[in-house]
Amino acid sequence: MTENNELIRLSAAALAEKLAAREVTAVEVTQAHLDRIAAVDGKVHAFLHVNTDEALAVAAEVDAIRAAGGAAAEELHALAGVPIAVKDLIVTIGQPTTAGSKILEGWHSPYDATVVERLRAAKMPILGKTNLDEFAMGSSTEHSAYGPTRNPWDLDRIPGGSGGGSAAAVAAFEAPLALGTDTGGSIRQPGAVTGTVGVKPTYGGVSRYGAIAMASSLDQIGPVSRTVLDSALLHQVIGGHDPRDSTSLPDPLEDLVAAARTGHVEGMKIGIIKELHGEGYQAGVENRFNESLELLKAAGAEIVEVSCPNFKYALGAYYLIMPSEASSNLAKFDGVRYGLRVLPEQGPMTIERVMGATRAAGFGDEVKRRIILGTYALSAGYYDAYYGSAQKVRTLIQRDFDAAFAQADVLISPTAPTTAFKLGEKLNDPLAMYLNDVATIPANMAGVPGLSLPGGLADEDGLPVGIQLLAPARQDARLYRVGAVLESLLEAQWGGPLLEKAPSLTAATADSSAAATALSHGGSH
Amino acid sequence: MAAINRDDVAHLAQLAHIEMSAEELDRMAGELAVIVDSVKSVSEAAGDDVPATSHPIPLTNVFREDVVGHTFTAEQSLNGAPDAYEGRFKVPAILDED
């Protein structure tokens, strides 16, 4: 048990080394994570499906190849045998894909997403599918049709969203790595509130073939992990051109792992975005943000202030573009080709009425809100004022980024304005919920890459704060270079990874040792 | 821009093929009015001289070779369908009998 506890706390990079050195087997590593899921996921609810048999079979295959040695063993990917969780918006053969919606309950995809094919090619055991806000629409995972995921730091609080399941799985040591998707912050904001790392790559940098689309001009798949290096390792597996995604960039992938391993900030210009901190940001978030700036300065970076005056329109423009694209993308859920079909209780049984009844029963409130809002923004007479204007704002945001990156190599801000809030706190106030993404949305609007890493705990509530780094399009390597330095400076201050301060989730199940464990971890949960 | 009211929501729900109860229409109208009001500033943000951006990193002429790629069998395609008949999707009546 102790041994397993040690295995689940290792980074993906450390697990890869131990596997290559044959100090542990892939089956042991995978089983340790499956055991952890069995022990804590009843409380955290990060997973919608656990893929036990397939994960263990893939792990056993890796072990057999390693044991046999020779060319096949030499050719194994560095992450072979390192398990991973996949957000349930990404389709997988052999496991259900629900998108967190009742309309796809029990649906099995006949094909794998490109990123899943790449995980399989690297022989990474897939532990299961993680929870999300329905069709990735939300910032708290409370809009999942299958119940919310809980934040491992405080089970009464949200893990962020939409990728709360992937972030919580990694934070709760149920998986060393996970895949997320980020349309307006759904990888980075959960990373911030769970004390983990998440990266939204450059738009088109990772294939979206097989990611169920919400807003096609904004959606991006990316890595979720506990360390900056681990995200780089995963990014390297999933990134690069895919002819099956017409928005996939043809550029060769940079060496992101080398960037994370070498880390460098000396002489770099790091820009604070004037509009993305200060008013509206929690004091504890501001404090940790300012500390990170001091650390970077001490390490030789030059901190400059940049202004992005049009960012104040980003949230509004996002909430026109995203619902418009979502209303169109979700039109395919018509009760004919896949998923749920609900028949109207009375009256003529026409396709229109079946569709209306199916979508009424299959979609949750937030999805309906966004479809109606998008239908409105795209309707005749409003199109120019809403969708057209929002697309112009997009140009202004890109120009702001261009001007900012003329002054700085990377930009920095808090990832989210607050730490994790209580479950239910913002559920009935859509607008308050949308404000969580105010600092993450500009990157999606402009297509630039962003990384969130833990910046410490807020003084007032002891909950994780996220620091966001942004780089110009196609310059994802800069995020890893700077992120790795900031991470090591912060960890030197804390005396180890931030997640070591997270409460032990198993304390409450073993009643006799609960008090002792709670004391030894200094936690209340 | 006009505020969004209950009748608008009823019409939009019909266009979007989502049946809504009276209670749902009332609630949705209230929530959407607040959201629409909050995004109003967007229409005043950019002048006529600003071009629209539809894709952040536009690619043009993305083609592939005109050869048959991977295809699904009829069985695979129908596997997730709620109803099928003789190898095809079974669809409810398109037209009302009346």
Interface residues (C-beta under 8 A of the other chain):
Chain A: W107 H108 S109 P110 Y111 T202 Y203 G204 S217 P243 S246 T247 L249 P250 N310 K312 Y313 G316 A317 Y319 L320 S327 A331 D334 G335 V336 R337 Y338 G339 L340 R341 P344 P348 M349 T350 I351 E352 R353 V354 M355 G356 A357 R359 A360 F363 K368 R369 I371 I372 L373 T375 Y376 S379 Y382 A385 Y386 G388 S389 A390 Q391 K392 V393 R394 T395 L396 Q398 P430 L431 Y434 N444 M445 A446 G447 V448 A473
Chain B: M1 I4 D8 V9 L12 A13 Q14 L15 A16 H17 I18 E19 M20 E24 M28 E31 L32 V34 I35 V36 S38 V39 K40 S41 V42 S43 A45 A46 V50 P51 A52 T53 S54 H55 P56 I57 L59 V62 R64 H70 F72 Q76 S77 N79 G80 A81 P82 D83 F89 V91 P92 A93 I94 L95 D96 E97 D98
